[in-house]
Amino acid sequence: MLAKKSTAIYDESKIKTLSSLEHIRLRTGMYIGRLGDGSNIDDGIYVLLKEVIDNAVDEFIMGYGNKISVDIRKNRVRVRDFGRGIPLGKVVECVSIINTGAKYNDEVFQFSVGLNGVGTKAVNALSEHFRVVSIRGSRYAEAVFGRGKLEKQKTGRSSKEPDGTFVEFEPDPEIFGDYEFEEEYVEQRLWNYAYLNSGLTLTFGTKKFVSRNGLYDLLHAEVGDDTVYDIAYRKAKRIEFSFTHTNNYGETYFSFVNGQYTSDGGTHLSAFREGLLKGVNEFFSRNYSGADVREGIAGAISIKLQNPVFESQTKNKLGNTEIRGWIVNEVRSAVVDHLHRNGATARKLREKVEKNEKLRKELNAVKKEAREAARKIALKIPNLKDCKYHLTDGSKGENSTIFITEGQSASGSMVSARDVYTQAIFSLRGKPQNTFSRSRASIYRNE
């Protein structure tokens, strides 16, 4: 008889109510995704840095302050902006109480990523040390926290410092373990901010990050001069994008919403891809397939939304469905207009698409041949002279052997001399094909 399982007592004493900051520390992954040690660009410590810089960038977007300084020394991060500064009487609440902030007010922040009032609070809760100073009109308010708990605060006069917000934090080793910021990953994020906010200057130590041509600069930095035609670029009030084709395979995209890099894309990226296809087909009056138009493409898109809906707290993928129509139409129209204005680009784009189409059809024919050949080979392998018994046939197959020869001529005399019960012979092809300068189709046809 089975013993009865012992179960924990489930009563009122087992029900827990956590404060918001306690919940962030207990369920960290819900707020910042993976933890990591800093060796991956998506590790949590870079998400903390992003949340703080996002607030500074939001000030710039609203027209306040065009400089942000970032400094990291011994894992202590310092970020200073020159915006309006947090209202002095709300400094503590804005960095420690969930769902508190001005980003719910469209009059104050029209386009913001941090709409859920969590970002800076998560940084506070997950930091061993967190300090915030807001300066407004020659006065300042300062608050210091340890793991989300207020340790001290003060206010006073500051006649020398310009308005803005200063945030200093050190990620908690109790949460992140032994970690280290990689300068390369920090710089990559700062470049993204610069590309997305023309006119904004970010500094990191002695390095300066600034872009004059937005996503055109981003795409040029990523693909360099390996382009089929000059990069196409368009910027409007709510959308900015650039694209070109390269000689590489596959599709490469960089997508952003309100300055947030959406590594998993989303509805804005899907609409961008659809708009590109429709624009090309409309201009050439053709019905090219999406695979042929987009093979080898590199593109970047950034949009601004008042109410972005992301599929997770880490904001890697956009979920707004209502934006598809206007993005598709905006991109389609811009592609048609660009091709009309740039004849050389239109000619090279058409050549690229038709080359992709031809190659795809060749490969599809080869794949069909390969599938048919595989079905035949599954029934009979011409170069294999099999034996009767195998290792799976018990004692009769214990001594079974397979001889592999270089070619059929080498195995000719062996076939007649072998023991047909236990000795198999497989002939490799003697001379592999020289595929130098051959087409990809002929290489795939090679047995």
Residue, then its C-alpha position, 0 to 999 in steps of 0.5 A: m500500500l502506498a504511503k500517503k503524501s505529506t502536504a504543507i498546511y494551506d491556511e490564512s497564515k500562508i497568504k502573503t502580501l508583498s509591497s511593490l518593491e518586495h515583489i520586484r526583488l522577489r520576481t525580478g524576471m517579470y520586470i527586467g527579464r534575465l539577470g546575467d552577469g553583464s556578459n550579454i547585452d540583454d542582461g539585467i544590469y543594462v536594463l537598469l541603465k536603460e531605464v534611467i537613461d530613458n527618463a533623461v531622453d524623454e526630457f530631451i524629446m519634450g524639448y528640455g536639455n540636449k545633453i546626457s552624461v553617463d559614467i560607470r566606475k567600479n559598477r557604480v553608475r551615474v547618469r545626469d540630464f539637464g531637463r526640467g528635473i523631478p518636481l522637488g516635493k515628489v522625488v521620493e515618490c517618483v523613484s519608490i512608489i509604483n505607478t507614480g509619475a508624470k508619464y501618464n499625463d500626455e501634456v507633460f510627456q507625449f511620447s514615452v516608453g516608461l508609461n507603466g511607472v515602474g522603470t526607476k522604481a525597479v532600478n531602486a529596488l534592485s540596487e544596493h545603493f540608489r541616490v537621486v538628486s533633482i535640481r529646479g530653480s536654484r533648489y534641490a531635493e536629494a534622496v538616498f536608498g538602500r535596496g529600495k528602502l529610504e535611508k535619508q533625504k534632504t533639500g536645500r539651495s543650489s545656485k550653481e548647478p543647472d536644472g536637471t536630474f542626477v541618478e546614481f546606483e549600484p546593482d545589488p550583488e545579492i540579486f545579480g551576483d558577480y557582475e561587470f559592465e562591458e563598455e562595448y555594450v554600454e556604448q552600443r546602447l548610447w549609439n542607439y540613443a544618439y541615432l534615434n535623437s538627432g541633436l542629442t549629445l551623450t557622453f560616456g567618460t571621454k567618448k561622445f555620441v551624437s548623430r546628425n542623420g538619425l537612422y541613416d547613420l545607424l544603417h551606415a554604421e551597421v552595413g558600411d559600404d557593402t550596399v547594392y545602392d545608396i541608403a534610402y532615408r525618410k523622416a516624418k513626424r511620427i515615423e523615421f526609417s531607412f533601408t538598402h540591400t546588401n550582398n549578404y543573405g537574409e534580412t537585417y532589421f533594427s526597430f524602435v518605439n519611442g526610443q526603445y529598441t524592440s529586439d523582437g520586432g512587433t507590429h511596427l516592424s511587420a508593417f514596415r516589411e509589408g510597406l516595403l513590399k507594396g511600394v516596390n511592387e507598385f513602382f515596378s507594376r509587378n507582383y514580386s514575392g516578399a522573399d525575393v524583395r526582402e532577401g539581403i535587405a537591411g532596414a531600420i524603423s523608429i515610430k512614436l506612439q502615445n500609448p505603446v503596448f508591449e508584450s512584456q515589461t522588458k518591452n522587446k516586442l510591440g503589440n499595438t495592432e491599430i498602427r499597421g494601416w498608417i505605417v504600411n501606407e507611409v512606407r509604401s508611399a515613401v518607397v514609391d517616391h524615393l524610386h521615382r526620384n532616384g533612377a539608379t537606385a530603382r534600376k539596381l533594386r530591380e536587378k537585385v530582386e530579379k536575381n533573388e527570384k532567379l536564384r530562389k527558383e533554381l534552388n527550389a528545383v534543386k530541392k525538389e530533385a533532392r527530395e525525389a533522390a532521397r526517396k529513392i535512396a531511402l529504398k536502395i543505396p547504390n554504392l552500398k553492398d550490404c551484408k545479411y546480418h547486422l549488429t542488431d541480429g544477435s550472435k549472428g551479427e556480432n562480427s559484422t563489418i563495413f569496409i569503406t573504400e575510396g571509389q568503386s574501382a577500389s571495391g571491385s575485387m572485394v565484392s566477390a571475395r567478401d563474406v556476404y553474411t557479415q561483410a558490407i562494402f560502401s564505396l565513396r565517390g573517388k573524385p569530389q567535384n571542383t565547385f570553384s566558380r560554379s553556380r549554387a544550383s550546380i553545387y546543390r546537385n552534386e551527389 
